[in-house]
Amino acid sequence: MYDPKGNGKDKAVPEVQFVEAEPPGHLRGIVHRFLELKTDGTLPEDYRFHALPDACAYIVFDQLDRKVAGVSKLRAVSEEFNLGKSFHFVNIRFLPGVWQGDETQVSHGMVDAPYAGELPLLDINRDLSGRGFVDQQAILSQLVEALIDAKLVAPNPVTEKIFQHLDDIHTVADMAELSDLSTRQLQRTLKRTTGFAPHDFLKILRLQQALNGKDTWSYADQSHFIHSFRKATGYTPGKYSRKFDV
């Protein structure tokens, strides 16, 4: 099954906490993880958060500025965000392809502006404030349940089938065949539900498999893997592992 690694935590900054928690069982076809990212006190320098490509959608809540929240998707290459010297974010990481809402609700990258959309994210952010991460997860679960009822998120049978057969997929044609779709149908479906063309989606899956220790999956040879990893992250695999915990 697809197990995305969403970030690389800089090993040189132990004052930054990154915690992941599994959702309740009835939400696991929708939500990959609940996340908390925060500082212990104030850092001496601005912290640059390294976000890996993972094809997931996120709902982000800024606990230090309760006006800041939103729905976010990342690109097919890594992104770095300057989070400053003090921060506290609580996020929902949805599995790829489950977001059914209007694409105008989604921005690329970390949310850094007051939320002005129609979802009740600012009310949720106020409810989250002052609670521990364990208690916050119940509120996040209720939000996901409300999004399911509103048909804004739903299981994606195409991506589910792809994830179940990751080890058998080496090309876009393999992906289409295992999904029981033509290449053209797969193109339309993935672009609509994940925001990625099949080729870019496959590149993300390859990178994530590599981060899970399967660095030979679908790569022709080691040099191809190193080149692809560097193009996606800006680092060679060796430099990345020395700098970041994943």
Backbone as a ProteinNet text record, in pm:
[ID]
protein_1_A
[PRIMARY]
MYDPKGNGKDKAVPEVQFVEAEPPGHLRGIVHRFLELKTDGTLPEDYRFHALPDACAYIVFDQLDRKVAGVSKLRAVSEEFNLGKSFHFVNIRFLPGVWQGDETQVSHGMVDAPYAGELPLLDINRDLSGRGFVDQQAILSQLVEALIDAKLVAPNPVTEKIFQHLDDIHTVADMAELSDLSTRQLQRTLKRTTGFAPHDFLKILRLQQALNGKDTWSYADQSHFIHSFRKATGYTPGKYSRKFDV
[TERTIARY]
84.6	0	88.5	36.1	112.3	129.5	254.4	284.3	374.7	317.7	400.5	477.4	599.9	682.8	675.8	603.7	569.3	676.1	775.8	872.3	1006.3	1106.8	1236.7	1265.8	1280.7	1308.9	1460.2	1503.7	1646.3	1704.6	1803.9	1863.1	1934.9	1974.5	2050.7	1961.6	1829.1	1737.2	1647.4	1698.9	1618.8	1502.6	1500.9	1392.2	1259.8	1261.3	1139.8	1079.8	953	882	793.3	798.9	710.5	647.5	515	444.1	337.3	328.2	224.2	136.2	8	-84.4	-179.3	-205.7	-298.2	-441.1	-525.2	-666	-741.7	-866	-950	-972.1	-1002.2	-1012.3	-1108.1	-1221.7	-1322.5	-1281.5	-1169.9	-1123.7	-996.7	-947	-815.6	-814.8	-928.7	-931.3	-933.5	-939.2	-946.8	-823.8	-791.1	-682.7	-561.6	-444.8	-321.9	-272.9	-259	-211.3	-266.5	-278	-288	-146.8	-114.1	22.9	28	135.4	163.9	310	335.2	470.1	483.9	577.5	588.6	729.4	757.8	885.9	870.8	980	990	1057.2	979.1	1036.2	1064.2	1159.2	1195.5	1331.7	1341.2	1467.4	1560.4	1691.2	1785	1781	1738.9	1731.7	1602	1562.3	1442.5	1459.1	1349.3	1350.2	1292.5	1365	1319.2	1267.7	1138.2	1070.8	1081.2	1131.8	1151.9	1036	946.6	827.8	853.5	840.4	864.5	740.2	758.3	641.1	572.5	440.2	370.5	232.1	186.2	57.1	-62.9	-41.2	-150.2	-207.3	-330	-388.5	-382	-369	-357.9	-461.9	-511.4	-575.4	-482.2	-447.6	-343.8	-406.6	-371.8	-418.1	-296.6	-286.7	-179.6	-229.7	-170.8	-215.8	-165	-68.4	-19.8	-92.7	-157.7	-239.8	-366.5	-472.5	-591.7	-670.1	-627	-689.3	-630	-518.3	-447.8	-482.7	-542.6	-577.5	-604.8	-619.6	-651.6	-626.4	-662.5	-640.4	-522.4	-429.3	-303.9	-265.6	-203.3	-139.5	2.4	91.7	230.2	250.1	368.1	402	478.2	524.6	593.3	741	786.7	922.1	914.4	1023	1023.7	1006.1	951.2	937.8	991.7	1054.1	1103.7	1029.2	987.2	910.5	980.7	991.9	1049.4	938.3	946.2	841.9	874.7	990.7	1027.8	1090.8	1097.4	1165.8	1071.5	940.7	843.3	718.5	668.7	552.3	484.6	359.1	280.6	169	183.2	83.9	23.3	-105.5	-176.1	-237.5	-213.2	-253.4	-327	-406.6	-461.9	-397.9	-336.3	-281.7	-378.5	-445.6	-537.3	-460.1	-509.2	-448.9	-469.2	-379.1	-392.9	-525	-587.9	-706.1	-837.5	-837	-963.2	-1032	-958.6	-1020.2	-1111.3	-1239	-1339.1	-1387.2	-1339.7	-1386.2	-1337.2	-1388.1	-1350.8	-1201.7	-1132.9	-989.4	-959.2	-1057.7	-1034.5	-1017.6	-1056.9	-1039.2	-896.5	-817.1	-684.9	-575.7	-475.3	-357.3	-236.7	-128.1	-4.6	80	137.1	231.9	167.2	249.4	203.3	117	10.5	-80.2	-14.6	-14.2	50.4	-30.3	-161.9	-246.8	-379.4	-451.8	-582.4	-675.9	-750.4	-842.7	-970.7	-1013.5	-1133.9	-1231.3	-1214.2	-1301.6	-1430.2	-1506.7	-1638	-1637.1	-1528.6	-1521.8	-1508.7	-1553.8	-1550.8	-1413.5	-1307.7	-1173.1	-1133.5	-1178.9	-1142	-1210.8	-1335.3	-1403.1	-1330.7	-1290.2	-1215.9	-1084.1	-1015.2	-887.3	-903.8	-1012	-1037.3	-1064.8	-1138.1	-1165.8	-1038.4	-944.6	-818.6	-729.4	-742	-651.1	-655	-535.1	-522.6	-536.2	-560.7	-575.3	-447.2	-425	-315.1	-344.6	-240.6	-255.7	-350.6	-350.1	-439.6	-584.8	-618.8	-756.4	-791.7	-693.5	-719.3	-760.6	-710.6	-741.5	-890.4	-960.5	-1105.2	-1175.9	-1130.1	-1187.9	-1157.6	-1033.7	-997	-1079.2	-1104	-1185.8	-1327.7	-1382.7	-1517.5	-1522.4	-1416.9	-1411.3	-1410.8	-1329.8	-1325	-1461.7	-1528.1	-1660.7	-1758.8	-1749.1	-1835.7	-1803.3	-1674.4	-1634.9	-1683.6	-1685.8	-1739	-1887.9	-1960.8	-2104.9	-2134.8	-2047.1	-2065.9	-2011	-1956.8	-1900.5	-1782	-1711.5	-1589.8	-1466.8	-1474.4	-1371	-1440.5	-1375.3	-1431.4	-1319.7	-1330.7	-1230.5	-1220.4	-1099.1	-1074.7	-1041.2	-1132.4	-1106.5	-988.7	-957.2	-844.4	-712.4	-693.7	-567.3	-556	-668	-663.6	-608.9	-655.4	-610.2	-462.4	-419.6	-277.8	-192.9	-234.5	-156.7	-148	-253.9	-253.9	-157.8	-116.7	-31.2	96.9	146.7	263.9	382.4	405.6	524.4	514.4	394.5	375	374.5	388.7	379.6	518.5	552.1	680.9	665.3	549	523.2	381.9	354.6	218.3	121.8	167.4	82.3	44.3	139.6	109.1	1.9	16.1	-78.3	-218.2	-228.9	-358.2	-420.6	-339.8	-392.3	-444.5	-367.5	-409.6	-531.4	-553.3	-669.4	-791.1	-775.2	-882.8	-928	-832.5	-860.4	-768.8	-812.4	-721.7	-624	-514.6	-418	-483	-570.3	-638.5	-734.1	-806.9	-896.4	-817.4	-702.6	-618.3	-568.1	-528.1	-481.5	-588.4	-711	-818.9	-849.9	-853.2	-891.8	-788.6	-661.1	-556.8	-543.4	-553.6	-542.7	-655.8	-775.7	-891.3	-885.5	-841.8	-851.5	-723.2	-607.7	-482.1	-412.9	-448.9	-380.6	-254.8	-220.7	-98.6	-128.7	-48.1	-51.2	4.6	-33.7	13.9	165.6	240.5	386.6	440.2	389.6	434.9	389	268	218.5	307.6	349.3	436.9	572.6	624.6	752.6	743.4	630.4	611.8	606.2	533.8	525.5	662.8	742.7	877.8	962.9	956.6	1035.1	991.8	862.1	814.1	851.4	848.8	895.5	1042.8	1121.4	1263.4	1283.4	1203.4	1214.2	1172	1095.1	1057	1154.7	1271	1375.6	1373.8	1290.1	1283.1	1342.4	1473.5	1532.7	1556.8	1532.7	1550	1417.4	1307	1174.1	1158	1143	1115.5	1229.2	1348.2	1462.4	1553.5	1603.6	1684.9	1816	1877.9	2003.5	2024.4	2134.4	2157.9	2176.8	2246.4	2270.1	2138.3	2046.6	1914.2	1838.7	1846.8	1780.4	1837.4	1970.8	2034.3	1994.2	1994.7	1956.8	1812	1722.1	1580.6	1556.4	1624.5	1608.4	1656.3	1770.5	1825	1734.7	1678.2	1590.4	1465.2	1415.1	1291.7	1314.1	1431.7	1451.6	1558.6	1646.9	1757.2	1879	1871.9	1981.4	2009	2133.3	2159.4	2102.2	2073.8	2020.7	2112.1	2244.1	2336.2	2331.3	2334.5	2328.9	2195	2088.4	1957.7	1949.7	1997.9	1990.4	2078.9	2189.5	2275.7	2213.4	2135.4	2080	1944	1859.8	1720.8	1685.8	1596.6	1523.4	1394.4	1357.8	1234.9	1142.8
-119.3	0	124.8	234	359	420.9	446.2	502.5	623.7	738.9	854.6	910.5	952.2	1023.5	1170.5	1248.5	1383.3	1487.1	1461.5	1566.8	1508.6	1594.8	1563.2	1659.9	1609.4	1694	1711.6	1836.2	1867	1811.2	1723.6	1660.2	1759.5	1874.7	1972.8	2058.9	2040.6	2125	2034.7	1981	1888.1	1955.4	2089.4	2159.8	2156.9	2103.3	2094.1	1954	1950.3	1823.7	1797.1	1674.5	1632.5	1500.5	1500.6	1382.7	1342.3	1211.9	1158.3	1062.8	1060.2	968.7	909.1	780.4	714.7	758.2	769.6	803.7	683.1	703.1	587.5	496.1	370.3	270.4	306.4	368.4	396.3	509.2	578.5	688.3	653	531.2	499.3	486.3	479.6	486.3	628.5	724.3	866.4	941.4	920.7	994.1	903.7	957.6	882.3	903.6	1029.5	1059.8	1195.3	1210.8	1342	1382.6	1510.9	1557.4	1677.6	1686.2	1806.7	1843.9	1970.4	2022.8	2149.5	2150.2	2267.2	2279.8	2399.1	2425.5	2417.4	2381	2394.5	2528.3	2631.1	2763.2	2833.1	2925.6	3005.5	2962.4	2934.9	2891.6	3010.1	2988.6	3099	3149.1	3064.2	3102.4	3051	3110.4	3064	2918.1	2844.9	2703	2683.2	2610.2	2580.6	2436.8	2424.9	2295.1	2234.9	2112.6	2045.1	1949.8	1986	1905.6	1821	1690.6	1597.3	1583.1	1556.4	1530.2	1402.2	1408.1	1288.6	1271.9	1366.3	1358.3	1364.4	1392.2	1399.5	1541.3	1551.3	1681.3	1697.5	1821.4	1851.3	1956.3	1947.2	2061.7	2106.3	2234.5	2289.4	2391.3	2381.3	2476.1	2536.4	2667.9	2739.1	2772.6	2709.3	2728.9	2858.2	2922.7	3050.7	3169.2	3146.8	3250.1	3181.5	3189.1	3108.6	3155.7	3266	3308.1	3233.9	3165.7	3099	2949.9	2906.3	2766.1	2749.1	2624.9	2605.6	2464.4	2439	2311.2	2327.3	2232.4	2249.1	2120.4	2134.9	2022.9	2063.6	1965.5	1991.4	1961	1996.3	1972.6	1841.6	1813.2	1687.2	1692.2	1806.8	1817.1	1872.5	1858.3	1905.5	2056.6	2100.7	2243.2	2273.5	2389.2	2433.6	2559.8	2563	2675	2730.3	2861.9	2927.8	2944.9	2869	2871.7	2968.2	3033.8	3129.5	3062.2	3134.7	3086.8	3018.7	3034.3	2972.8	2939.9	2817.9	2777.6	2658.9	2640.2	2526.1	2499.2	2392	2354.1	2219.4	2206	2077.8	2052.1	1933.8	1905.5	1772.7	1762	1634.3	1602.9	1486.4	1442.7	1340.5	1378.7	1289.1	1204	1084	999.4	1061.6	1036.1	1093.7	1055	1153.4	1126.9	1130.1	1147.9	1142.8	1279	1389	1521	1539.1	1563.8	1578.2	1722.1	1810.5	1948.3	2023.6	2141.1	2229.7	2261.3	2254.4	2283.8	2427.8	2516.1	2654	2661	2554.1	2551	2515.5	2472.7	2417.1	2510.8	2532.6	2608.8	2516.3	2557.7	2480.4	2525.9	2428.6	2462.1	2492.8	2532	2559.5	2684.8	2680.7	2794.1	2902.2	3025.8	3134.6	3263.6	3251.2	3369.5	3339.7	3442.5	3420.2	3344	3250.4	3169.1	3246.8	3245.9	3319.2	3230.3	3097.6	3006.2	2976.2	2880.4	2848.8	2736.8	2663.1	2555.8	2614.9	2543.7	2597.8	2582.6	2611.9	2584.6	2678.6	2802.8	2895.8	2857.6	2809.9	2761.6	2639.4	2549.4	2429.9	2471	2568.2	2612.1	2666.3	2739.1	2789	2673.5	2571.6	2456	2378.6	2374.2	2302.7	2373.1	2504	2584.8	2545.9	2533.1	2506.1	2359.8	2272.6	2129.6	2055.1	1942	1855.4	1782.7	1728.8	1667.3	1547.3	1471.9	1356	1401.7	1505.2	1556.5	1621.4	1682.9	1746.9	1645.9	1523.5	1423.2	1391.7	1398.4	1375.3	1484.8	1609.3	1721.3	1705.8	1665.4	1644.3	1531.6	1426	1314.9	1361.4	1444	1496.4	1582.2	1658.3	1738.1	1647.9	1541.9	1450.4	1386.8	1345.5	1285.6	1383.9	1511.9	1613.9	1632.6	1626.3	1638.7	1519.4	1400.7	1282.1	1300.2	1344.9	1365.6	1469.5	1570.2	1674.6	1634.3	1510.6	1456.6	1539.7	1601.1	1673.9	1583.5	1472	1368.4	1233.3	1141	1007	913.6	784.9	690	697.1	678.9	683.3	542.1	473.7	334.5	318	420	409.1	412.9	513.4	520.2	404.8	361.3	246.2	123.2	100.2	-16.7	-4.2	118.2	141.3	111.6	158.5	138.3	-9.7	-84.7	-226.8	-307.1	-249.4	-323.5	-246	-170.5	-86.4	-165.8	-283	-359	-413.5	-412.1	-462.5	-350.9	-226.2	-112.1	-59.2	-56.9	-4.3	105.9	113.5	213.1	267.7	375.9	430.5	328.5	253.4	150.2	43.3	4.7	-89.6	-32.6	94.9	160.8	160.7	190	192.4	52.9	-48.6	-185.2	-233.6	-207.9	-251.8	-174.6	-55.6	25.4	-4.1	-94.5	-126.7	-3.1	81.1	202.9	210.7	282	314.8	421.6	439.3	542.5	679.6	705.8	835.5	852.8	746.1	754.1	775.7	707.3	725.2	868.8	924.2	1063.2	1156.8	1142.7	1231.1	1209.9	1083.4	1052.6	1103.4	1076.4	1119.1	1270.6	1334.2	1479.9	1544	1487.3	1543.9	1519.3	1399.8	1364.1	1387.7	1389.9	1412.9	1542.1	1594.7	1713.5	1680.9	1551.4	1510.3	1428.5	1447.5	1357.7	1221.8	1112.1	979.4	969.7	1031.7	1023	1085.5	1204.4	1269.2	1191.6	1137.9	1057.5	935.7	872	756.2	794.9	911.8	957.5	975.4	1029.2	1047.5	913.1	817.3	685	619.2	635	578.9	639.6	771.7	838.4	792.3	782.8	741.9	596.9	509.9	373	371.8	460.6	468.7	513.6	609.4	658.4	552.3	453.7	342.5	225.9	249.5	148.2	59.3	92.6	11.5	91.6	120.9	216	158.4	30.8	-26.1	-35.7	-0.1	-19.2	69.7	8.4	77.9	168.2	157.8	234.1	140.8	190.4	106.1	66	160.7	131.8	237.7	222.8	312.8	457.3	478.5	615.5	682.3	605.4	658.7	699.4	613.8	644.8	772.3	784.7	902.5	1028.8	1020.7	1136.2	1175.5	1077.3	1106.2	1161	1104.2	1150.4	1294.5	1323.2	1459.2	1560.1	1520.8	1610.9	1642.6	1544	1563.3	1635.5	1615.3	1668.1	1776.3	1784.4	1878.7	1821.8	1695.9	1631.6	1494.2	1446.9	1306.1	1226.1	1096.3	1017.3	1020.4	1014.2	1015.4	1146	1259	1389.8	1408.9	1360.4	1374.8	1299.1	1175.7	1094.5	1150.3	1217.2	1277.2	1403.9	1475.4	1604.3	1588.9	1494.5	1488.7	1351.9	1355	1236.5	1231.5	1114.2	1100.2	1004
0	0	0	-50	-60.7	77.5	116.9	248.5	230.6	192.7	158.5	276.9	249	345.5	308.9	386.8	344.7	362.3	448.5	473.9	513.9	505.2	560.8	674.8	796.8	912.4	926.5	930.3	937.6	1067.9	1056.2	1173.6	1264.4	1208.1	1284.9	1374.9	1367.3	1446	1530.1	1641.1	1722.3	1793.8	1798.3	1867.7	1790.9	1668.8	1588.1	1605.3	1643.9	1659.5	1539.2	1488.4	1381.1	1422.9	1443.7	1494.7	1394.4	1366.9	1279.7	1359.4	1328	1394.5	1290.5	1301.5	1210.1	1241.6	1140	1163.2	1216	1263.3	1299.8	1179.3	1207.3	1101.8	991.1	1024.5	922.1	828.1	859.2	774.1	696.4	707.9	651.3	500.2	435.1	289.6	238	331.3	298	348.3	476.2	542.7	557.2	523	546.5	689.4	730.8	865.9	912	1043.9	1106.7	1147.8	1134.7	1154.2	1247.4	1324.7	1402	1381.2	1348.9	1326.9	1409.6	1504.8	1590.3	1647.1	1698.1	1762.8	1914.4	1980.4	2125.4	2153.6	2180.9	2202.3	2070.1	2074.5	1957.3	1906.4	1777.6	1717.7	1696.9	1696.8	1672	1527.9	1433.5	1292	1231.5	1119	1048.5	1007.6	1017.2	982.9	843.2	760.9	625.4	623.7	598.3	596.6	456.7	449	320.8	296.7	205.1	174.5	51.5	65.8	-43.7	-131.7	-261.2	-346.4	-302.8	-280.7	-234.6	-296.3	-379.3	-449.5	-356.1	-228	-132	-127.5	-80.3	-46.8	104.6	149.2	291.6	330.4	453.1	516.4	627.4	624.8	713.1	807.6	935.8	1036.7	1107.2	1105.7	1176	1316	1416.1	1553.9	1616.9	1554.8	1606	1543.9	1432.2	1368.3	1319.8	1400.3	1374.6	1252.6	1189.2	1063.3	943.9	965.3	855.9	854.8	745.4	724.7	575.7	531.5	390.7	343.9	219	152.9	58.7	62.4	-9.8	-81.1	-199.1	-268.3	-305	-305.4	-343.4	-491.3	-541.8	-681.9	-696.1	-817	-844.8	-808.5	-758.6	-707.1	-565.8	-490.4	-352.6	-345.7	-233.2	-207.7	-68.9	-55.1	74.6	115.8	243.3	295	418	423.6	539.9	643.5	753.6	856.7	969.6	961.6	1065.4	1186.3	1295	1416.1	1514.4	1496	1585.3	1504.5	1516.6	1438.8	1504.3	1470.7	1520.3	1420.2	1343.3	1243.3	1279.8	1255.1	1264.5	1127	1071.4	933.4	923	819.3	774	639.6	627.3	498.7	438.8	330.4	261.3	161.1	137.3	34.5	-103.2	-197.1	-331.3	-397.1	-458.9	-538.4	-464.5	-330.3	-256.8	-250.8	-275	-268.9	-389.4	-362.9	-468	-483.5	-397.8	-399.9	-521.5	-537.9	-647.4	-639.2	-754	-755.3	-713	-722.6	-677.7	-526.6	-455.6	-310	-271.1	-369	-340.3	-389	-306.1	-345.8	-344.1	-407.7	-404.1	-286	-215.4	-110.7	22.9	117.7	252.6	255.2	333.1	344.4	430.5	379.9	454.4	448.9	424.5	415.2	483.9	529.5	592.4	499.6	557.7	478.7	450.1	323.9	285.4	209.6	221	149.5	224.6	170.7	225.1	327.9	339.4	438.2	579.3	682.2	819.1	886.1	811.7	863.2	976.1	973.8	1080.5	1211.4	1204.6	1325.3	1380.5	1291.2	1334.7	1398.5	1339.1	1392.6	1534.3	1559.2	1694.4	1791	1742.9	1828.5	1862.8	1769.1	1791.5	1892.5	1900.6	1980.7	2128.1	2186.5	2329	2367.4	2273	2301	2265.1	2329.4	2293.2	2163.4	2100.9	1969.3	1972.8	2081.8	2092.5	2088.6	2165.6	2165.2	2030.7	1966.7	1837.8	1731.4	1741.6	1638.7	1631.8	1744.2	1742.8	1662.1	1675.9	1600.1	1451.5	1419.7	1279.8	1217.6	1293.9	1243.7	1213.9	1301.2	1278.9	1152.5	1128.5	1006.4	883.8	885.5	770.8	748.3	856	842.8	778	815.7	756	608	572.6	432	349.9	411.6	343.5	317.8	420.1	405.6	296.7	285.6	184.6	47.9	38.9	-86.2	-137	-43.5	-79.2	-76.1	-4.3	-10.3	-23	-93.3	-113.6	-157.2	-127.2	-176.1	-328.3	-379.4	-523.2	-570.6	-639.9	-678.3	-772.3	-852.4	-945.9	-870.2	-785.3	-710.6	-611.6	-553.5	-463	-535.1	-656.7	-733	-768.2	-800.9	-830.5	-708.3	-591.8	-469.9	-431.9	-459.8	-426.5	-513	-627.7	-721.8	-753.7	-658	-684	-737.4	-680.8	-720.5	-862.8	-920.8	-1056.5	-1160.9	-1116.8	-1208.7	-1240.7	-1368.2	-1412.7	-1517	-1577.5	-1681.7	-1665.2	-1736.3	-1737.2	-1797.6	-1898.5	-1958.6	-1855.8	-1770.8	-1662.3	-1570.3	-1538.3	-1449.1	-1509.4	-1637.8	-1705.1	-1709	-1741.4	-1751.5	-1616.4	-1510.2	-1377	-1327.4	-1382.9	-1344.9	-1430.6	-1529.1	-1624	-1700.4	-1738.6	-1813.2	-1934.3	-2036	-2145	-2095.9	-2168.8	-2130.3	-2128.7	-2225	-2230.5	-2111.3	-2075.9	-1960.7	-1831.5	-1819.1	-1701.3	-1692.6	-1804.6	-1809.9	-1752.9	-1803.2	-1758.4	-1609.7	-1567.2	-1429.2	-1329.5	-1354.6	-1260.6	-1258.8	-1375.4	-1379.8	-1300.6	-1311.6	-1242.3	-1092.5	-1049.8	-908.5	-829.3	-895.8	-822.4	-863.6	-981.8	-1032	-1109.7	-1122.2	-1190.2	-1315.2	-1418.3	-1532.1	-1489.1	-1558.5	-1517.4	-1504.8	-1598.6	-1593.3	-1465.2	-1427.6	-1304.9	-1182.3	-1186.4	-1074.4	-1053.4	-1162.7	-1153.1	-1095.1	-1133.6	-1078.1	-927.1	-879.8	-736.3	-665.1	-722.5	-661.6	-655.2	-760.9	-761.1	-649.7	-637.1	-533.4	-395.1	-372.5	-241.5	-211.3	-310.4	-290.2	-249.9	-312.7	-279.5	-135.3	-90.3	47.3	148	102.5	187.6	176.2	114.5	110.3	-11	-112	-234.4	-348.8	-338.3	-431.8	-570.4	-590.3	-724.6	-798.5	-732.5	-792.3	-914.5	-1029.2	-1156.2	-1204.8	-1147.9	-1198.9	-1278.4	-1390.4	-1477.5	-1410.8	-1338.5	-1270.2	-1162.7	-1087.9	-975.1	-1020.1	-1130.9	-1177.1	-1216.6	-1276.6	-1311.5	-1185.2	-1083.1	-956.6	-894.8	-889.9	-829.1	-905.2	-1039	-1119.8	-1092.7	-1090.1	-1068.7	-928.5	-828.8	-690.9	-676.8	-737.7	-728.5	-799.8	-913.5	-987.5	-907.2	-832.3	-756.2	-624.4	-561	-426.1	-416.1	-517	-509.2	-438.6	-395.1	-323.4	-384.4	-371.1	-396.9	-279.8	-298.1	-186.1	-63.1	-84	29.1	106.5	35.3	103.2	171.9	110.1	171.7	303.8	305.1	426.9	537.2	499.3	603.4	662	581.7	626.4	694	645.6	689.3	747.6	847.8	888.8	808	757.1	678.3	750.3
[MASK]
++++++++++++++++++++++++++++++++++++++++++++++++++++++++++++++++++++++++++++++++++++++++++++++++++++++++++++++++++++++++++++++++++++++++++++++++++++++++++++++++++++++++++++++++++++++++++++++++++++++++++++++++++++++++++++++++++++++++++++++++++++++

